[in-house]
Amino acid sequence: MTETEPWAGVRETHSGAVFFAGDRAWKLKKPVDLGFLDFTDRGVRERVCRREAELNRRLAPDVYLGVAAVTGPDGAVCDHLVAMRRMPDDRRLSELVRRGEPLGPVIRSLARLLAVFHGGAHRGLAVDADGTRDAVRARWHASFDQVRPFHGVVLDTTAAKEIESRTDLFLAGREPLFARRIAERRVVDGHGDLIADDIFCLDDGPRVLDCLEFDDRLRHVDGLDDVAFLAMDLERLGAPALAAELLDAYAEFSGDNAPPALRHHYLAYRAFVRVKVACLRHAQGDPAAAELASAYAETTLRHLRAGEVRAVLVGGLPGSGKSTVAARVADALGATLLQSDRIRKEIAGIDPERHVPADYRQGIYTPPWTALTYSELARRSAALLGLGETVVLDASWTSATEREAIAAVARQTGSKLCALRCTAPDDLRERRLATRTGSLSDAGPDVAREMAEDAAPWPSAFPLDTTGTPADTAGIALAHLAPGS
């Protein structure tokens, strides 16, 4: 403790209370049943206290001193307390963030600590079982069930229903992603409850306290899920840049190349966990918790929208600027770019940079070759979308049949289909075709004119005028693709 702190004090949570006295802290479990935990039995409280001390020594061995018995006047044991070394309040990470202190080195130190912790954490079949897509979905649904009585009372019903539908859509198509995370040994016996209030930044390094101890299964999580809780909490404290820095540093130290969509999904999940906690606090008589629950619900929805996996079709006639637009959009979205021109030549065993011009529907541009090209485009898209990767598909997309095949892939993988149809006046397209360099396409003006005659209407696509600068055109495309637009 510091000289400015009171010698004694108490801090209460929904499931416990911490009593401070001098240089010690004593944590009591409340005799409550909250559905997801039941501490009404003293024997359970003792067992959970001992488990808490054991588990938290993994990250803070010098803080957790053991478990003390509480006896009554008759000497009989009536309860148990976790005995801890008291941490200085003014070194809480949450307090440092609120004071606006420079925290770059602290965040990197935390990210390194957590990456090392996860690297050595317990793994196994039982842990893996709790990291499957179905297990993650079950945790979401358990929270949905607990929060549903608060719809229209604490939470906006429309927003709550959108959270449920977006969550289920993401998870429906992402079984390959979660299977890969398990295969990469990313699912561990982690912390489970990383928040800035429970992290203390001392001169000799951070101390991370108060892991989730009452249910092992809730602690069996993807390492990214674990860290996302703290990142979400930093966002709540008004420090989104620190949250992004934490996630980036963790990816660096852990070697984790998870897709952005999974980051957003876990940030949303952790925000919704806090929605649930706030609702429970409201039910316990805390009226201020309603506002907090709504704020966390907004955070949940924002990340679910940002983490939407998309198949973005960028089409148009030769010379319409579609390849330029597709490349810029893919870069901006952090998406994988798939190009029909490149795939077509790969299938034919031709260097993609080599030009093999042919008449319309001749050479490697016959209908069978084209069907094979689009089939491969769909196959690769399905694999990437299932792994949570947004894809940008650069092709002419003049065939309604080919567009429907990709639409089916999007539906099967729970992905959103977006379409941009690049347009430009005929004379501009022909000038581009006559002067372009570095393009993978072999189409010339004659082929472009014949393609225009055969193109099927595409009313569902957003018409994108490409007569402006590439940067301006890409800006318009990205504005159309922005979440919620």
C-alpha positions in Angstrom: 0.0 0.0 0.0 1.0 3.6 -0.5 1.0 6.5 2.1 -2.1 8.0 0.5 -4.2 4.9 0.7 -6.4 4.2 3.8 -5.1 1.5 6.1 -8.4 -0.5 5.7 -11.0 -0.7 3.1 -13.4 -3.0 1.2 -14.2 -3.6 -2.5 -17.3 -5.6 -3.6 -18.0 -7.5 -6.8 -21.0 -9.5 -7.9 -19.5 -12.7 -6.5 -17.1 -11.6 -3.7 -15.6 -9.0 -1.5 -12.0 -8.0 -0.8 -11.1 -6.6 2.6 -7.9 -4.5 2.9 -5.9 -4.2 6.1 -2.4 -2.8 6.2 -0.2 -4.7 3.6 -2.7 -7.6 3.3 -5.8 -8.2 1.3 -8.4 -10.9 2.2 -10.8 -12.1 -0.4 -14.2 -13.6 0.6 -16.6 -15.5 -1.7 -20.2 -14.5 -1.4 -22.7 -17.3 -0.6 -24.6 -16.6 -3.8 -25.9 -18.7 -6.7 -25.7 -16.7 -10.0 -26.5 -19.5 -12.3 -23.0 -19.8 -13.8 -21.5 -20.1 -10.3 -22.9 -21.4 -7.0 -21.0 -20.5 -3.8 -23.9 -21.2 -1.4 -22.1 -24.2 0.2 -19.1 -23.4 2.5 -17.2 -26.5 1.3 -17.5 -25.2 -2.3 -16.2 -21.8 -1.1 -13.2 -23.3 0.6 -12.4 -25.4 -2.5 -12.7 -22.4 -4.8 -10.5 -20.3 -2.5 -7.8 -23.0 -2.6 -8.1 -23.3 -6.4 -7.9 -19.5 -6.8 -4.6 -19.3 -4.9 -3.2 -22.2 -6.8 -4.1 -20.9 -10.2 -3.2 -17.3 -9.7 0.3 -18.2 -8.5 1.0 -19.0 -12.2 1.1 -15.3 -13.0 1.6 -13.7 -9.5 3.3 -16.2 -7.3 4.5 -13.6 -4.8 1.0 -12.1 -4.3 -1.1 -15.1 -3.4 -0.1 -16.2 0.0 -2.6 -19.0 0.7 -6.0 -19.6 2.2 -7.0 -18.6 5.8 -9.8 -20.1 7.8 -12.4 -17.8 9.5 -13.5 -19.1 12.8 -16.4 -18.1 15.0 -16.4 -17.4 18.8 -16.8 -21.1 19.4 -13.7 -21.9 17.3 -15.6 -23.6 14.5 -14.7 -22.7 10.9 -17.4 -20.7 9.3 -15.7 -19.5 6.1 -12.4 -19.1 4.2 -10.5 -16.2 2.8 -7.8 -16.0 0.1 -4.8 -14.3 1.7 -2.9 -11.9 -0.6 -0.2 -9.3 -0.5 -1.9 -5.9 -1.0 -1.1 -4.2 -4.3 -0.8 -0.4 -4.5 -4.1 1.1 -5.9 -2.2 3.8 -7.8 -0.4 1.2 -9.9 -3.6 -0.4 -11.2 -3.5 -0.5 -15.0 -7.0 1.0 -15.1 -5.8 3.9 -13.0 -2.7 4.5 -15.1 -4.9 4.6 -18.2 -7.3 7.1 -16.6 -4.4 9.3 -15.7 -3.2 9.2 -19.3 0.3 8.0 -18.4 2.5 6.8 -21.3 2.0 3.0 -21.3 3.6 1.7 -24.5 6.4 -0.2 -22.7 3.9 -1.5 -20.1 1.6 -2.9 -22.7 4.4 -4.6 -24.5 5.6 -6.1 -21.3 2.1 -7.4 -20.6 1.8 -8.8 -24.0 5.1 -10.6 -23.6 4.1 -11.9 -20.2 0.8 -13.3 -21.5 2.4 -14.8 -24.6 4.9 -16.7 -22.4 2.2 -17.7 -20.0 0.0 -19.1 -22.8 3.1 -20.8 -24.4 3.6 -22.8 -21.2 0.0 -23.2 -20.2 -1.6 -26.6 -19.8 -3.1 -28.1 -22.9 -4.8 -31.4 -23.7 -7.9 -33.1 -25.0 -10.2 -31.7 -22.3 -8.9 -28.2 -22.9 -9.2 -28.6 -26.7 -12.8 -29.7 -26.3 -13.7 -26.4 -24.8 -12.2 -24.5 -27.7 -14.2 -26.0 -30.5 -16.7 -24.0 -32.5 -19.6 -25.7 -30.8 -18.2 -25.1 -27.3 -17.7 -21.4 -28.1 -21.2 -21.2 -29.4 -22.5 -22.9 -26.2 -20.8 -20.2 -24.1 -22.4 -17.5 -26.1 -25.8 -19.1 -25.9 -25.5 -19.6 -22.1 -24.9 -15.8 -21.8 -27.8 -15.1 -24.2 -30.1 -17.2 -22.0 -29.0 -15.3 -18.8 -29.4 -11.9 -20.4 -32.7 -12.5 -22.2 -34.8 -11.6 -19.1 -33.3 -8.1 -19.3 -34.4 -7.4 -22.9 -36.5 -4.3 -22.9 -35.6 -3.6 -19.3 -31.8 -3.1 -19.3 -30.9 -3.9 -22.9 -32.5 -2.6 -26.2 -34.3 -5.7 -27.6 -33.4 -4.9 -31.2 -29.8 -4.6 -30.5 -29.8 -7.8 -28.4 -31.4 -9.8 -31.2 -28.9 -8.4 -33.7 -26.1 -9.6 -31.4 -27.5 -13.1 -31.3 -28.1 -13.3 -35.1 -24.7 -12.0 -36.0 -22.9 -14.3 -33.5 -24.7 -17.3 -34.9 -24.0 -16.4 -38.5 -20.3 -16.0 -37.8 -20.0 -19.3 -35.9 -22.2 -21.2 -38.4 -19.5 -21.0 -41.1 -16.4 -21.0 -39.0 -15.9 -24.6 -37.9 -12.6 -24.9 -39.9 -11.2 -21.8 -38.2 -11.8 -23.1 -34.7 -10.4 -26.6 -35.7 -7.3 -24.9 -37.1 -6.8 -22.9 -33.8 -6.9 -26.2 -31.9 -4.5 -27.9 -34.3 -2.1 -24.9 -33.9 -2.3 -25.4 -30.1 -3.8 -22.0 -29.5 -6.4 -23.3 -27.0 -5.0 -23.3 -23.4 -5.9 -23.3 -19.7 -5.6 -19.5 -19.5 -6.6 -16.7 -17.2 -10.3 -16.3 -18.3 -11.0 -12.9 -16.7 -8.3 -10.4 -17.7 -9.4 -6.8 -16.8 -7.3 -3.7 -16.2 -8.6 -3.3 -12.6 -6.8 -6.6 -11.7 -3.4 -5.8 -13.3 -0.8 -3.9 -11.3 2.2 -2.3 -13.0 5.1 -2.5 -10.6 8.7 -1.4 -11.1 9.8 -5.1 -11.5 7.0 -6.0 -13.9 3.3 -6.5 -14.0 1.3 -8.6 -11.6 -1.8 -10.2 -13.1 -4.4 -11.2 -10.5 -7.8 -12.8 -10.1 -8.1 -15.4 -12.8 -11.4 -17.3 -13.3 -11.2 -20.1 -10.8 -14.8 -21.5 -10.3 -15.2 -23.3 -13.6 -12.2 -24.8 -15.4 -14.1 -25.0 -18.7 -14.6 -21.2 -18.8 -10.8 -20.8 -18.4 -10.1 -23.2 -21.4 -9.9 -20.6 -24.1 -8.0 -19.5 -27.2 -5.1 -17.4 -26.1 -6.4 -14.6 -28.3 -9.8 -14.8 -26.6 -8.0 -14.4 -23.2 -6.0 -11.3 -24.3 -9.1 -9.9 -26.1 -10.8 -9.5 -22.7 -8.1 -7.0 -21.6 -8.1 -5.3 -25.0 -11.8 -4.8 -24.7 -11.4 -3.4 -21.2 -8.8 -0.9 -22.5 -11.3 0.2 -25.1 -13.9 0.7 -22.4 -11.4 2.9 -20.6 -11.1 5.1 -23.6 -7.8 3.7 -24.9 -8.5 1.9 -28.2 -5.0 2.6 -29.4 -3.6 0.7 -26.4 -6.0 -2.1 -27.0 -4.8 -2.4 -30.6 -1.2 -2.2 -29.4 -1.8 -5.0 -26.9 -3.3 -7.3 -29.6 -0.5 -6.5 -32.1 2.2 -7.1 -29.6 0.6 -10.3 -28.4 0.5 -11.5 -32.0 4.2 -10.6 -32.4 5.3 -12.4 -29.2 3.1 -15.4 -29.7 3.5 -15.8 -33.4 -0.3 -15.7 -33.8 -1.5 -14.7 -37.3 -5.2 -14.9 -36.5 -7.6 -13.2 -39.0 -9.0 -9.8 -38.0 -12.5 -11.3 -37.9 -11.5 -13.6 -35.0 -10.0 -10.7 -33.1 -13.3 -8.8 -33.4 -15.3 -11.9 -32.5 -13.5 -12.4 -29.3 -13.6 -8.7 -28.4 -17.4 -8.9 -28.9 -17.6 -12.1 -26.8 -15.7 -10.5 -23.9 -17.8 -7.3 -24.1 -20.9 -9.5 -23.9 -19.6 -11.3 -20.9 -19.5 -7.8 -19.2 -23.1 -7.2 -20.4 -24.1 -10.3 -18.5 -22.2 -9.2 -15.4 -23.7 -5.8 -15.5 -27.2 -7.3 -15.8 -26.6 -9.4 -12.8 -25.4 -6.4 -10.9 -28.5 -4.5 -11.9 -30.6 -7.4 -10.6 -28.7 -7.2 -7.3 -29.9 -3.6 -6.9 -27.2 -1.5 -8.7 -29.2 0.9 -10.9 -26.0 2.3 -12.5 -25.3 -1.1 -14.0 -28.0 -0.6 -16.6 -26.1 2.1 -18.4 -22.9 0.0 -18.3 -24.8 -3.0 -19.8 -26.0 -0.9 -22.7 -22.5 0.5 -23.3 -21.0 -3.0 -23.4 -23.8 -4.1 -25.7 -22.9 -1.3 -28.1 -19.2 -2.5 -28.0 -20.3 -6.1 -28.7 -22.4 -5.0 -31.7 -19.6 -2.8 -33.1 -17.1 -5.6 -33.1 -19.5 -8.2 -34.5 -20.2 -5.8 -37.4 -16.5 -5.1 -37.9 -15.7 -8.8 -37.8 -18.2 -9.8 -40.4 -16.5 -12.1 -42.9 -17.2 -11.0 -46.5 -16.8 -12.2 -50.0 -16.3 -9.0 -52.0 -16.9 -9.3 -55.7 -15.1 -6.6 -57.8 -16.2 -7.0 -61.4 -16.6 -5.1 -64.7 -15.5 -5.2 -68.3 -11.8 -5.2 -69.3 -10.4 -1.7 -68.8 -13.0 -0.7 -66.2 -10.3 -0.5 -63.5 -11.6 -3.5 -61.5 -8.1 -4.9 -60.8 -6.9 -1.6 -59.5 -9.9 -1.2 -57.3 -9.7 -4.8 -56.1 -6.1 -4.5 -55.0 -6.7 -1.3 -53.1 -9.8 -2.6 -51.4 -8.1 -5.8 -50.4 -5.2 -3.9 -48.9 -7.5 -1.6 -46.9 -9.6 -4.5 -45.6 -6.6 -6.8 -44.8 -8.3 -9.3 -47.1 -7.0 -12.0 -49.4 -7.1 -11.0 -53.1 -8.0 -13.7 -55.6 -7.7 -12.9 -59.3 -9.3 -14.9 -62.0 -6.6 -13.9 -64.5 -3.9 -15.4 -62.2 -5.9 -18.5 -61.4 -6.7 -19.2 -65.0 -3.0 -19.2 -66.0 -2.0 -21.2 -62.9 -4.5 -23.9 -63.9 -3.1 -23.9 -67.5 0.5 -24.1 -66.2 1.4 -20.6 -67.6 3.4 -18.0 -65.8 0.7 -15.4 -64.7 2.9 -12.6 -65.9 3.1 -14.0 -69.4 0.6 -12.7 -71.9 -1.3 -15.2 -74.1 -3.8 -13.1 -76.0 -6.6 -14.9 -77.9 -9.8 -14.2 -79.6 -13.0 -14.1 -77.6 -13.7 -17.5 -76.1 -10.6 -19.0 -77.6 -7.3 -20.5 -76.2 -7.5 -20.6 -72.4 -10.6 -18.4 -72.5 -13.0 -21.1 -73.9 -16.2 -21.7 -71.8 -14.7 -24.9 -70.3 -11.5 -23.1 -69.2 -13.6 -20.3 -67.8 -15.8 -22.7 -65.9 -12.8 -24.3 -64.4 -11.3 -21.0 -63.5 -14.5 -19.8 -61.6 -14.8 -23.2 -60.0 -11.3 -22.9 -58.6 -12.1 -19.3 -57.5 -15.1 -20.6 -55.6 -13.1 -23.5 -54.0 -10.4 -21.2 -52.8 -12.9 -18.7 -51.5 -14.8 -21.3 -49.5 -11.6 -22.5 -47.8 -10.6 -18.9 -46.9 -14.0 -17.8 -45.8 -14.3 -20.8 -43.5 -11.0 -19.8 -41.9 -12.4 -16.3 -41.2 -10.6 -14.5 -44.0 -12.4 -11.9 -46.0 -11.7 -12.4 -49.7 -11.8 -9.9 -52.6 -12.5 -11.6 -55.9 -11.2 -9.8 -59.0 -13.0 -11.1 -62.1 -15.3 -9.8 -64.8 -18.4 -11.5 -63.1 -20.4 -11.0 -66.3 -22.1 -14.4 -65.9 -25.1 -14.7 -63.6 -24.3 -18.4 -63.1 -20.8 -17.7 -61.8 -22.1 -15.1 -59.5 -24.7 -17.4 -58.0 -22.0 -20.1 -57.4 -20.1 -17.6 -55.3 -23.3 -16.5 -53.5 -23.9 -20.1 -52.6 -20.4 -20.3 -51.1 -21.1 -17.1 -49.1 -24.3 -18.6 -47.7 -22.6 -21.9 -46.8 -19.8 -20.2 -44.9 -22.0 -17.6 -43.1 -20.3 -14.8 -45.0 -21.7 -11.6 -46.4 -21.7 -11.2 -50.2 -20.8 -7.7 -51.4 -20.5 -6.7 -55.1 -18.9 -3.8 -56.8 -19.4 -3.3 -60.6 -16.7 -1.0 -62.0 -17.9 1.2 -64.8 -16.2 3.7 -67.2 -17.1 5.2 -70.6 -16.2 3.0 -73.6 -13.6 5.4 -74.9 -11.8 5.6 -71.5 -11.8 1.8 -71.2 -10.3 1.4 -74.7 -7.6 3.9 -74.0 -6.7 2.0 -70.8 -6.5 -1.3 -72.7 -4.3 0.2 -75.3 -1.8 1.8 -72.9 -1.9 -0.4 -69.7 1.3 -2.2 -68.5 1.8 -4.8 -65.8 -1.7 -6.3 -66.1 -2.4 -10.0 -65.9 -5.3 -9.7 -68.3 -4.9 -10.5 -72.0 -8.2 -8.9 -73.1 -8.0 -6.2 -75.8 -10.7 -3.8 -77.1 -12.3 -6.4 -79.5 -12.6 -9.0 -76.7 -14.0 -6.3 -74.4 -16.7 -5.3 -76.9 -17.8 -8.9 -77.3 -17.9 -9.5 -73.5 -20.1 -6.4 -73.2 -22.6 -7.9 -75.6 -22.8 -11.2 -73.6 -22.7 -9.7 -70.1 -25.8 -10.6 -67.9 -27.4 -7.8 -66.0 -26.1 -7.3 -62.5 -28.6 -5.1 -60.7 -27.5 -6.2 -57.2 -24.0 -4.8 -57.6 -23.0 -1.3 -56.5 -22.1 0.7 -59.6 -18.6 2.2 -59.1 -17.6 4.9 -61.5 -13.8 4.6 -62.0 -13.3 7.8 -63.9 -11.8 9.5 -60.9 -8.3 8.9 -59.3 -7.7 5.3 -58.1 -7.5 6.7 -54.5 -10.8 8.5 -54.8 -12.5 5.5 -56.4 -11.2 3.1 -53.7 -12.5 5.5 -51.1 -16.0 5.4 -52.5 -15.8 1.6 -52.6 -14.7 1.4 -49.0 -17.4 3.8 -47.9 -19.9 1.5 -49.5 -18.4 -1.5 -47.8 -18.1 0.0 -44.3 -19.8 -1.9 -41.5 -23.4 -0.9 -41.1 -23.5 0.9 -44.5 
